[in-house]
Amino acid sequence: MKLPLSVLVCVVTLTACADHAARARLGIEDSTLLKSGLGASQDEAAGAANPQWVNTYAPVVSGGAALQSLQARLDRMPPEQNSYFRAKAQCWINAAQQARQAGDHWGFVEEAIGQVAAITMSLESGKPPSAANPALRTVSTVRPDLWKIVNTIKSDSAIASCREAQPPLACAEVELMQAGHDAWKRSFSNAEAKLPDVQENLRKSAELTLQCKQATQANAAASSGKPSRTVTLRADSLFRFDGGSDAAMLPVGRGQLDAVASGLKANPTIRELKVTGYTDRLGGNAHNQALSLQRARTVASYLRTRGVTLPIAIRGGGSANPLADCRQSKRDELVRCLAPNRRVEIELVAAAS
């Protein structure tokens, strides 16, 4: 049976016809990549190796051995050393291993090894590596909107001191580059399949950066000399979901409360604290009232362990005084929208001047 010409064209070109919709969703702007089929460019502009690329990456003879050596060097570094670049190097190693296991011989493995080597050597020498993502021969830009989010998070001053927000950001960048490599190979569906992980890492990084910023603001609020100031802390950063006990408290939440305690010690004008816990509207009234009160008690107790001796009034507000009004029908989307309502407010009452 003779195949239709349209099917033959799909077979002999680098892209499958079924990938066209995925290609459109990736937001690709590279004209050489958008052209497919018979007559598609195969020159240097389309990604063919040039002498400079060969000279740079030809020394990478055994990718497996190179990756093992770089992993060992990375593992020897102190764990607290530069979490953003350590994470980025590790994610490049993971990307290279994935490409090798998939039998990718297009040059991405060598380029990934080059990125790991550059970061590792900089960290070993004590010189800060560049945070910029280089233009690689085997990587095309996909989803410019996600790259804008990357750059927005990177430009926020809070992330420089927010160690926990740095690894997911670094890995999101590498994963976007991986997706760009799949697109460069005209494997648009595979590129699109990597995007959920990119989006999840960007969400984590953005949320953690916001939490770090809130901790800084909490410290500033506690240190201020204003007669009354309320510090609002998201329950999702203080506790595991639907939790309110000390055992359910998260490391980020402990850090935020440490900042409040530190600020209070620096401000002798505060005479009293009023701690109120809140929940969202999901669940029964009795449960929400008990949970909100538990959160307030846990926060007050934690502040006591950090040397706060001020009188503390504790109250559970249940689902009252919501900050967000949400109407989503899907539960996971509704839970995310209601996050601002799950909170603990600490009112700092200063002595009258």
C-alpha positions as CSV (number, residue, x, y, z in Angstrom):
1,M,0.0,0.0,0.0
2,K,1.4,3.4,-1.0
3,L,1.5,6.0,1.8
4,P,0.1,9.5,1.1
5,L,2.8,12.1,0.4
6,S,1.9,14.0,3.5
7,V,2.7,11.0,5.7
8,L,6.0,10.5,3.9
9,V,7.0,14.1,4.5
10,C,6.4,13.7,8.2
11,V,8.5,10.6,8.3
12,V,11.6,12.1,6.5
13,T,11.7,15.4,8.4
14,L,12.9,16.2,11.9
15,T,9.4,17.0,13.2
16,A,6.3,14.9,13.4
17,C,3.2,16.4,12.0
18,A,1.4,15.6,15.3
19,D,3.9,18.0,17.0
20,H,2.6,21.1,15.2
21,A,0.1,22.0,18.0
22,A,2.7,21.6,20.7
23,R,5.2,23.7,18.7
24,A,2.7,26.5,18.5
25,R,2.1,26.3,22.3
26,L,5.8,26.6,23.0
27,G,5.9,30.2,21.8
28,I,9.0,29.5,19.6
29,E,10.3,32.6,17.8
30,D,13.4,31.1,16.1
31,S,12.5,31.2,12.4
32,T,15.0,28.4,11.5
33,L,13.3,26.2,14.0
34,L,9.8,27.0,12.8
35,K,10.6,25.9,9.3
36,S,10.3,22.2,8.8
37,G,9.8,19.6,6.1
38,L,11.7,19.1,2.9
39,G,14.0,22.1,2.3
40,A,14.4,23.0,6.0
41,S,17.7,24.7,6.7
42,Q,20.6,22.4,7.9
43,D,23.3,25.1,8.1
44,E,25.0,26.7,11.0
45,A,22.1,29.1,11.6
46,A,19.9,26.0,12.1
47,G,22.3,24.6,14.7
48,A,25.0,22.7,12.7
49,A,28.2,22.3,14.5
50,N,30.9,24.9,13.7
51,P,34.7,24.7,14.3
52,Q,34.4,26.7,17.5
53,W,31.9,24.3,19.0
54,V,34.0,21.3,18.0
55,N,37.1,22.8,19.5
56,T,35.3,23.6,22.7
57,Y,33.5,20.3,23.3
58,A,35.7,17.7,21.4
59,P,37.8,17.1,24.6
60,V,34.7,15.6,26.3
61,V,35.5,12.1,25.1
62,S,33.8,10.1,27.8
63,G,30.6,11.8,29.0
64,G,30.0,9.2,31.8
65,A,33.5,9.6,33.3
66,A,33.3,13.3,33.1
67,L,30.0,13.4,34.9
68,Q,31.2,11.1,37.6
69,S,34.3,13.3,38.2
70,L,32.3,16.5,38.3
71,Q,29.7,14.9,40.7
72,A,32.5,13.9,43.0
73,R,34.0,17.4,43.0
74,L,30.6,18.9,43.6
75,D,29.9,16.5,46.5
76,R,33.2,17.5,48.2
77,M,32.0,21.1,48.5
78,P,30.6,22.3,51.9
79,P,26.8,21.8,51.8
80,E,26.2,25.5,52.7
81,Q,28.2,26.8,49.8
82,N,26.1,28.8,47.4
83,S,22.9,26.9,47.1
84,Y,21.8,28.5,43.8
85,F,24.9,27.5,41.8
86,R,25.3,24.1,43.5
87,A,21.7,23.3,42.6
88,K,22.3,24.5,39.0
89,A,25.4,22.4,38.6
90,Q,23.5,19.4,40.0
91,C,20.5,19.9,37.7
92,W,22.9,20.2,34.7
93,I,24.4,16.9,35.8
94,N,21.0,15.3,36.0
95,A,20.0,16.8,32.6
96,A,23.2,15.3,31.0
97,Q,22.6,11.9,32.5
98,Q,19.0,11.9,31.2
99,A,20.2,12.8,27.7
100,R,22.9,10.1,27.8
101,Q,20.4,7.4,28.9
102,A,18.0,8.5,26.1
103,G,20.8,8.0,23.6
104,D,21.0,11.7,22.7
105,H,24.0,12.3,20.5
106,W,23.2,15.8,19.3
107,G,25.7,17.6,21.5
108,F,23.5,18.5,24.5
109,V,25.4,16.2,26.8
110,E,28.7,17.9,26.0
111,E,27.2,21.3,26.5
112,A,25.6,20.3,29.8
113,I,29.0,18.9,31.0
114,G,30.5,22.2,30.0
115,Q,28.0,24.1,32.1
116,V,28.7,21.9,35.1
117,A,32.5,22.2,34.7
118,A,32.3,26.0,34.5
119,I,30.2,26.3,37.6
120,T,32.2,23.8,39.6
121,M,35.6,25.4,38.7
122,S,34.3,28.8,39.8
123,L,33.0,27.5,43.1
124,E,36.2,25.7,43.8
125,S,38.2,28.9,43.1
126,G,35.9,31.1,45.2
127,K,34.9,33.2,42.2
128,P,31.2,33.7,41.8
129,P,30.0,32.2,38.5
130,S,27.8,34.1,36.1
131,A,24.1,33.6,36.8
132,A,23.3,34.3,33.1
133,N,22.1,31.4,31.0
134,P,24.3,31.0,28.0
135,A,23.2,30.6,24.4
136,L,23.9,27.0,23.5
137,R,24.0,25.5,20.0
138,T,21.6,22.7,20.7
139,V,19.0,24.8,22.7
140,S,16.3,27.0,21.4
141,T,14.2,29.4,23.4
142,V,10.7,28.1,24.4
143,R,8.0,29.6,26.5
144,P,9.3,33.2,26.7
145,D,6.6,33.9,29.3
146,L,8.2,31.4,31.7
147,W,11.6,33.0,31.1
148,K,10.1,36.3,32.1
149,I,9.0,34.8,35.4
150,V,12.5,33.4,35.9
151,N,14.0,36.8,35.4
152,T,11.4,38.5,37.6
153,I,12.3,36.1,40.5
154,K,16.0,36.5,39.9
155,S,15.7,40.3,40.0
156,D,13.9,40.3,43.4
157,S,16.3,41.4,46.0
158,A,14.9,39.0,48.5
159,I,16.1,35.9,46.7
160,A,19.8,36.7,47.3
161,S,19.4,35.9,51.0
162,C,16.6,33.3,50.6
163,R,18.6,30.0,50.3
164,E,15.6,27.7,50.2
165,A,14.1,29.6,47.1
166,Q,17.3,29.3,45.1
167,P,17.5,25.6,44.2
168,P,14.0,25.4,42.5
169,L,14.7,28.5,40.5
170,A,18.1,27.1,39.3
171,C,16.5,23.8,38.3
172,A,13.6,25.6,36.5
173,E,16.2,27.4,34.4
174,V,18.0,24.1,33.5
175,E,14.7,22.4,32.8
176,L,13.6,25.2,30.5
177,M,17.0,24.7,28.6
178,Q,16.3,21.0,28.4
179,A,12.9,21.7,26.9
180,G,14.6,24.1,24.5
181,H,16.9,21.3,23.4
182,D,13.9,19.0,22.7
183,A,12.4,21.8,20.7
184,W,15.7,22.2,18.8
185,K,15.5,18.5,17.9
186,R,11.9,19.2,16.7
187,S,10.6,17.0,19.5
188,F,8.0,19.5,20.5
189,S,5.8,17.2,22.4
190,N,8.7,16.1,24.6
191,A,9.6,19.7,25.2
192,E,6.1,20.5,26.3
193,A,6.0,17.5,28.6
194,K,8.9,19.1,30.7
195,L,7.0,22.3,31.4
196,P,4.9,21.1,34.4
197,D,8.1,20.5,36.4
198,V,9.4,24.0,35.3
199,Q,6.1,25.6,36.4
200,E,6.1,23.8,39.7
201,N,9.7,24.8,40.5
202,L,8.9,28.4,39.6
203,R,5.9,28.3,41.9
204,K,8.0,27.0,44.7
205,S,10.7,29.5,44.2
206,A,8.2,32.4,44.0
207,E,6.4,31.3,47.1
208,L,9.5,30.8,49.2
209,T,10.9,34.1,48.1
210,L,7.7,35.8,49.2
211,Q,7.9,34.0,52.6
212,C,11.5,35.2,53.1
213,K,10.4,38.7,52.3
214,Q,7.6,38.3,54.8
215,A,10.1,37.2,57.4
216,T,12.2,40.3,56.7
217,Q,9.1,42.5,57.0
218,A,8.1,40.8,60.2
219,N,11.5,41.6,61.7
220,A,11.2,45.2,60.6
221,A,7.7,45.5,62.0
222,A,8.8,44.1,65.3
223,S,11.7,46.5,65.4
224,S,9.7,49.6,64.6
225,G,8.6,52.1,67.2
226,K,5.0,52.5,65.9
227,P,2.2,52.3,68.6
228,S,0.5,49.3,67.0
229,R,1.6,47.1,64.1
230,T,0.3,43.8,62.8
231,V,2.5,41.1,61.4
232,T,0.6,38.7,59.1
233,L,2.2,35.3,58.5
234,R,0.8,32.8,56.0
235,A,-0.2,29.6,57.8
236,D,0.9,27.6,54.7
237,S,4.5,28.8,55.4
238,L,4.1,28.2,59.2
239,F,2.5,24.8,59.2
240,R,1.8,21.8,57.0
241,F,-1.6,22.0,55.4
242,D,-4.4,21.6,58.0
243,G,-1.8,21.5,60.7
244,G,-1.3,23.8,63.7
245,S,0.9,22.0,66.2
246,D,4.5,22.4,66.9
247,A,5.2,19.1,65.2
248,A,3.4,20.5,62.1
249,M,5.5,23.6,62.0
250,L,7.7,24.1,58.9
251,P,11.3,25.3,58.8
252,V,10.4,28.4,56.9
253,G,7.8,29.2,59.6
254,R,10.3,28.8,62.4
255,G,12.5,31.2,60.5
256,Q,9.8,33.8,60.3
257,L,9.0,33.5,64.0
258,D,12.7,33.8,64.8
259,A,12.7,37.0,62.9
260,V,9.7,38.3,64.9
261,A,11.4,37.3,68.2
262,S,14.7,39.0,67.1
263,G,12.8,42.2,66.2
264,L,10.9,42.3,69.5
265,K,14.2,42.0,71.4
266,A,15.5,45.0,69.5
267,N,12.4,47.1,70.3
268,P,11.8,47.6,74.1
269,T,8.7,49.8,73.4
270,I,6.4,46.9,72.7
271,R,4.3,46.1,75.8
272,E,2.0,43.4,74.6
273,L,1.3,40.9,71.8
274,K,-2.1,39.8,70.4
275,V,-1.9,36.6,68.4
276,T,-4.9,35.5,66.4
277,G,-5.1,32.4,64.2
278,Y,-7.3,32.0,61.2
279,T,-8.3,29.2,58.8
280,D,-10.0,29.2,55.4
281,R,-13.7,28.4,55.0
282,L,-13.2,24.7,54.1
283,G,-14.2,22.3,56.8
284,G,-16.6,22.6,59.7
285,N,-16.9,25.6,62.0
286,A,-15.9,23.6,65.1
287,H,-12.8,22.2,63.3
288,N,-11.8,25.6,62.0
289,Q,-12.2,27.3,65.4
290,A,-10.1,24.7,67.1
291,L,-7.4,24.7,64.4
292,S,-7.2,28.5,64.4
293,L,-6.8,28.6,68.2
294,Q,-4.2,25.8,68.1
295,R,-2.2,27.8,65.5
296,A,-2.3,30.9,67.7
297,R,-1.2,28.9,70.8
298,T,1.7,27.2,68.9
299,V,3.0,30.6,67.6
300,A,2.8,32.1,71.1
301,S,4.5,29.1,72.6
302,Y,7.3,29.2,70.0
303,L,7.9,32.9,70.7
304,R,8.3,32.0,74.4
305,T,11.0,29.5,73.5
306,R,12.8,32.3,71.7
307,G,12.9,34.5,74.8
308,V,9.8,36.6,74.3
309,T,8.5,37.4,77.8
310,L,5.8,40.0,76.9
311,P,2.2,39.3,77.8
312,I,0.5,37.5,74.9
313,A,-3.2,37.4,74.3
314,I,-4.3,34.4,72.2
315,R,-7.4,34.0,70.1
316,G,-8.8,31.7,67.4
317,G,-10.7,33.5,64.7
318,G,-11.8,30.4,62.7
319,S,-12.6,31.4,59.1
320,A,-13.7,34.9,60.0
321,N,-12.3,38.1,58.4
322,P,-11.2,36.4,55.1
323,L,-8.7,38.3,52.9
324,A,-9.5,36.4,49.7
325,D,-12.9,35.7,48.2
326,C,-12.6,32.5,46.0
327,R,-15.1,30.8,43.7
328,Q,-13.1,28.1,42.0
329,S,-14.8,24.8,41.3
330,K,-11.7,22.6,41.4
331,R,-10.6,21.9,44.9
332,D,-6.9,22.2,44.4
333,E,-7.3,25.6,42.7
334,L,-9.7,26.7,45.5
335,V,-7.2,25.7,48.2
336,R,-4.5,27.7,46.5
337,C,-6.8,30.8,46.1
338,L,-7.8,30.6,49.8
339,A,-4.2,30.6,51.0
340,P,-4.2,34.2,52.2
341,N,-7.1,33.4,54.6
342,R,-5.0,30.7,56.4
343,R,-2.8,32.9,58.5
344,V,-1.7,34.0,61.9
345,E,-1.7,37.7,62.8
346,I,0.6,39.1,65.5
347,E,-0.5,42.5,66.7
348,L,2.4,44.4,68.3
349,V,1.1,46.9,70.9
350,A,3.5,49.5,72.0
351,A,3.4,51.5,75.2
352,A,1.8,54.9,74.9
353,S,4.4,57.7,74.6
